[in-house]
Amino acid sequence: MEKMSLREVCDAAKVSRRVIQGYESAGLVSATGRDARGYLLYGEKELEKIKKIRLFQEMGFSIKEISELMEAPREQLKQALQKRVTDLQKEDAHIKSMIDIAQKMIESL
């Protein structure tokens, strides 16, 4: 497995350096080593973990919740994801309702 620099991981995961530093501070991910110049190195496993954390954030989970989910048994993770899907569906319905109202207002102008 080839090690990647912080910059390469940022590019691959489409996140900033500060995002990864935040994940490191929260204990969610850590570098696997350093190169000859002292730069942090990450493996494919860490890259996939960063992508998963980012996905959870995009779903609306907090860093604290993500920290718990990363260590949770499958059933607990499944329940949390099912609840989040339900919440997102409610948000989606609300947004669609607001769009309909706004379109009707536009038409009446």
Protein Blocks (a to p, Z undefined) as FASTA:
>chain_A
ZZddfklmmmmnopafklmmmmmmnopaccfbdcfkopacddfklmmmmmmmmmmmmnop
afklmmmmmmpcfklmmmmmmmmmmmmmmmmmmmmmmmmmmmmmmmmZZ
